[in-house]
Amino acid sequence: MSHNNPFPLILLFSMSAMLVNSLGIYVIYRNKSWAEKTQEYFMCFAAGMLITSPLIMALPGALSKNEHAGIAALAGFVFMFLSNKLIRHRTKQKSLAFGITAMQGIFIHSLLDGVVYTVTFSVSALMGILTGLGLVIHEFAEGVITFSLLMKSGFSVKKSAIYAFFVAAISTPIGALLAYPAISRVNDATLGLTLGFVAGVLIYLSASHLLPEAEDGEKKHSSMAFFLGVALALLLLLIE
């Protein structure tokens, strides 16, 4: 584990995620057309960063701490796959039930984002920054999507904005704060398994969640946004 105290960086990035998510909610609240036009670019850029970090840093780092981290990564991927399937199955319901189920899924997802910050920064500042930047950037699109889902389910504009903040924005720092006491006390072997699980979560989030959603409403230059995300992650690695 890192010898430096990672808590200030964990707090900084999880609070930044909350602010960017809130910005997404505010922008769609004030300017729906612009927010819906740009969310695909944010998702593609974030996906580029979030696929680079686990494959180049998180998974190799996890395997160096625990040789079974690959199994943990598979478990993280399968966990996200199954939970996403469950959420999609249940959101076939209409109106209010749709909104409530969507909120449950987004809330769990955002809590898990907070846990990811805690785990990656506990391993190294660079890994945390690489992962954190991708997560923070995707928060804008998540805020827009959460607000839109709540509006579609029949909530008023004001209630959609308030519920989106509590479900998608503030839940990320809460997840980080809840995870920190446990993660800060684990040994390297356990941290390796935890980091492997996180790597699997991030690979799923990028390859099977953000990119397909972005491609559903693919815009001109969205692929360029993805490769810019990959390039920025690689540049940060080179600078380090």
LINUR-V205903 format. One line per field, one symbol per residue. psi: psi as a letter, one per 30 degrees, with the letter a starting at -180 (. if undefined). burial: b if it has 24 or more other ideal C-beta (glycine too) atoms within 12 Angstrom, else e. A space follows every 10 residues. Layout:
psi->???
burial->???
This chain:
psi->lkfljfeeee eeeeeeeeee eeeeeeeeef ieeeefefee eeeeeeeeef feeeeeeeee eeeffkfgfe eeeeeeeeee eeeeeeeeef gfllbeeeee eeeeeeeeee eeeeeeeeee ffeleeeeee eeeeeeefee eeeeeeeeee efgglleeee eeeeeeefdf feeeeeeefe eeefflleee eeeeeeeeee eeeeeeefde eeeefehklk geeeeefeee eeeeeeeee.
burial->bbeeebbebb bebbbbbbeb bbbbbbbbbe eeeebeebbb bbbbbbbbbb bbbbbbbbbb bbbebbeebb ebbebbbebb eebbeebeee beeeeeebbb bbbbbbbbbb bbbbbbbbbb bbbbbbbbbb bbbbbbbbbb bbbbbbbbbb bebebeeeeb bebbbbbbbb bbbbbbbebb eebbeeeeeb bbbbbbbbbb bbbbbbbbbb bebbeeeeee ebeebbebbb ebbeebeeee
